[in-house]
């Protein structure tokens, strides 16, 4: 089924159907709703606007702690720029081998596409990223000018890193020469010109995110903060995702 990109802003690749599935109910997260990641937000916005303006722009790797807003930021950037012709295609890691076919189907279209892959990482000797070469570097054919890859990962270099890799590195004439294993791992992440790191906030940052969800809270805010911190402590996580989960559970309690 051909997608009407004039009305559809996002699609997901369905491997078994071998086609793009239009997404009609997109996550409505906005940029203003994302608290505590201003630096990352501005960097990705700048890169995306350069891309939309036809200027040189980079593929982006958003890496770091779980639940810190990586995927939400990508979706919020899309929502802010659909009117400027930005579109998004989600491709799961196991489907990366289909990237050349996906890119061929959109290369000549008058829209700018973000290929989005969440939880993007590879195991040792995993060759499933080979399909990325056409998009990241091209082959005999130049990479498409209307497509950029935005990925999220918990790993900075996308693959596991081991102490032995560092032990095999050595100094030659005062210069550090990485072991072949490290060179291979870094070479994949190096293809992303924009790296954005995400970390869990401190207590004050976490409570700021909580407050953004409870802007009109009528009760005792100190008590709210205590409950929110207890909630985070039980989960050993003070991320934005945890704040959202606290809001979901606490708001339900308030209504009952």
Helices and strands as residue ranges (DSSP letters): E 10-14, E 19-23, H 38-52, E 60-64, H 70-81, G 82-84, E 86-90, G 93-98, H 99-106, E 112-117, G 128-131, H 132-136, E 147-153, H 163-167, E 170-172, E 175-177, H 180-189, E 194-198, H 203-213, H 221-235, H 240-255
